[in-house]
């Protein structure tokens, strides 16, 4: 099944010298581009960093029926770069795209990697021990919010995203009373 792969990719796959690479785009306010390659790769005018920060990607699943699926991206946390990034940003709802490409025998990217998975960041977790530090970002497919009613949340993170100096929802999580807005 070719799935719309370019001729260059199909030719490389036929050689049985398969060297796949993943290109991950994390759609933070300043996008982060990572690859599981051991060197940087330039694709679509973006440099995907092969700095070892992308530790693992869950296997993706496909089916004929539309369904919710989720994956985990595990990033290194020892340098504190990605820990500070997820702590300082409201990553919930940010776009995550994973392209799969192939490298030829010269380690050059074969044209037109295809989108392997696309969805939104749902949550993150940070795990640290004496031996390692990792950031796990859980992402869900676009089916995750199929029944969701669009709009904004009444929490400080949502408010700060649109109005960074407004402190109106700073303590909203402490209020447990159901506040009636507008007329009843």
Residue pairs with C-beta under 8 A, 6 or more apart in sequence:
2 10
3 114
4 114
5 13
5 114
6 110
6 111
6 112
8 110
8 111
8 112
9 101
9 102
9 110
9 111
9 112
9 114
12 18
12 102
12 104
12 110
13 102
17 105
18 102
19 102
19 103
19 104
19 107
20 100
20 101
20 102
20 103
21 35
21 36
21 37
21 41
21 100
21 101
21 102
21 103
21 109
21 113
22 35
22 36
22 54
22 57
22 98
22 99
22 100
22 101
22 116
23 33
23 34
23 35
23 41
23 43
23 48
23 98
23 99
23 100
23 101
23 113
24 33
24 34
24 35
24 36
24 48
24 54
24 57
24 73
24 96
24 97
24 98
24 99
25 31
25 32
25 33
25 46
25 95
25 96
25 97
25 98
25 99
26 32
26 33
26 34
26 73
26 91
26 94
26 96
26 121
26 137
27 94
27 95
27 96
27 97
27 121
28 85
28 89
28 91
28 94
29 89
31 46
32 85
33 46
33 47
33 48
33 49
34 48
34 49
34 51
34 53
34 54
34 75
35 41
35 48
35 49
35 50
35 54
36 50
36 54
36 57
37 48
37 50
37 103
38 50
38 52
39 50
39 107
40 47
40 48
40 49
40 50
40 51
41 47
41 48
41 50
41 101
41 109
42 48
42 109
43 99
43 101
43 109
43 113
52 76
53 75
53 76
53 79
53 81
53 82
54 73
54 74
54 75
55 74
55 75
55 76
55 134
56 72
56 73
56 74
57 71
57 72
57 73
57 74
57 98
58 71
58 72
58 73
59 71
60 69
60 71
60 98
60 116
60 117
61 69
66 143
67 141
67 143
68 140
68 141
68 143
68 144
68 146
69 140
69 141
69 143
70 119
70 122
70 138
70 139
70 140
70 141
70 144
71 98
71 117
71 119
71 138
71 139
72 136
72 137
72 138
72 139
73 96
73 136
73 137
73 139
74 134
74 135
74 136
75 82
75 134
75 135
75 136
75 137
76 82
76 133
76 134
76 135
77 83
77 126
77 127
77 128
77 132
77 133
77 134
77 135
78 132
78 133
82 135
83 126
83 133
83 135
86 124
86 126
86 135
86 137
90 157
90 158
90 160
90 161
91 121
91 124
91 137
92 120
92 121
92 122
92 123
92 157
93 120
93 121
94 120
94 121
95 118
95 119
95 120
95 121
96 117
96 118
96 119
96 120
96 121
96 137
96 139
97 115
97 117
97 118
98 115
98 116
98 117
98 118
99 113
99 114
99 115
99 116
100 113
100 114
100 116
101 109
101 110
101 113
101 114
102 109
102 110
102 113
103 109
103 110
104 110
117 139
117 141
118 141
118 142
119 139
119 140
119 141
119 142
119 144
120 139
120 140
120 142
120 144
120 145
121 137
121 138
121 139
122 138
122 139
122 140
122 144
123 137
123 138
124 135
124 136
124 137
124 138
125 135
125 136
125 138
126 133
126 134
126 135
126 136
127 133
127 134
127 136
128 134
152 158
152 159
152 162
154 169
154 172
155 169
155 172
155 173
156 169
156 170
156 172
156 173
158 169
159 166
159 168
159 169
160 166
